[in-house]
Amino acid sequence: MSQTQSRYSNIRPSERLPQWLRRPIGDASQLETVQEIVRQQRLHTICEEGRCPNRAECYAAGTATFLLGGPICTRSCAFCQVEKGQAPTPVDPGEAERVATAVADLGLSYVVLTAVARDDLADHGASLFSAAMAAIRRRRPQVAIEVLTPDFWGGQREAGEGRQAQRQRLAAVLAAEPVCFNHNLETVERLQAEVRRGATYRRSLDLLAAARELAPAIPTKSGLMLGLGETLEEVVTTLEALRGVDCQRLTLGQYLRPSLAHLPVQRYWQPEEFEQLGRIASQLGFADVRSGPLVRSSYHAALP
């Protein structure tokens, strides 16, 4: 049994999902079409790996989120469904071209590229984003591409130069000119260590601030999961911190426990509370806000 499993497997399961968190699977044929093309190209999507409840809706709208760097993450965040391990598969040199082929075959108009954390790589996976963006544009120049990145942090292994190296990796991704740069805080400051192992609140805010400095024409975006034990006051403080680094877009959604090996849900926030937070976020100056129980990082990403 893994350390994560031993820590959480004995926690009593949360009560049944509230009605507002239940939704039909959607158009099965649309799901099957996308899943088949993804399988043919030997790719991964966070839509499937993360069991996103909105994947049928997004597929039908011509949007999908591809997971770069393979299916194994080098970090062990306690909320995430993606498989964890310190020995991920080697980088696949053909991945970028296969992503581009899948985008073309699916006729997508908006693509979100994300990646597992690859702390084993010298550039922490920054080149995976650049290569995929270049390959997609060779096939379909008109496709809009958003990136949702890890923090590209190397820490002590980089002899105190972690922040400079992080900035260089970020600059390489931004140089490929995505239409939006997304990096999620995931939760409030008090819960960061338990929820986001290997990442920090301040480091993520610094990354978002650096993105605005390096590429002011590219909007930045971040997201939070609610239901991990945060308070309303902590959420508002976090939104204020995001605005403090000029983050312009925001997603707020309900955390749903993937399995008994993951953090339990502390409570389900009401739809009215999400509406309230959406209004608060707009008043704080976010230009675009998606706030609702089933909202995820890429939900309605293509909409203005």
Buried (B, 14 or more C-beta within 10 A) or exposed (E): EEEBEEBBEEEEEBEEEEEBBEEEEBEEEBBEBBBEBBEEBEBBBBBBBBEBBBBBBBBEBBBBBBBBBBBBBBBBBBBBBBEBBEEBEEBBEEBBBBBBBBBBBBEBBBBBBBBBBBBBBEBBBBBBBBBBBEBBBEBBEEBBBBBBBBBBBBBEEBEEEBBEBBBEBBBBBBEBEBBBBBBBBBBBBBBBEBBBBBBBBEBBBBBBBBBBEBBEEBBBBBBBBBBBBBEEEBBBBBBEBBBEBBBBBBBBBBBBBBEEBBBBBEBBBEBEBBEBBBEBBBEBEBEBBBBBBBBBBBBBBBEE
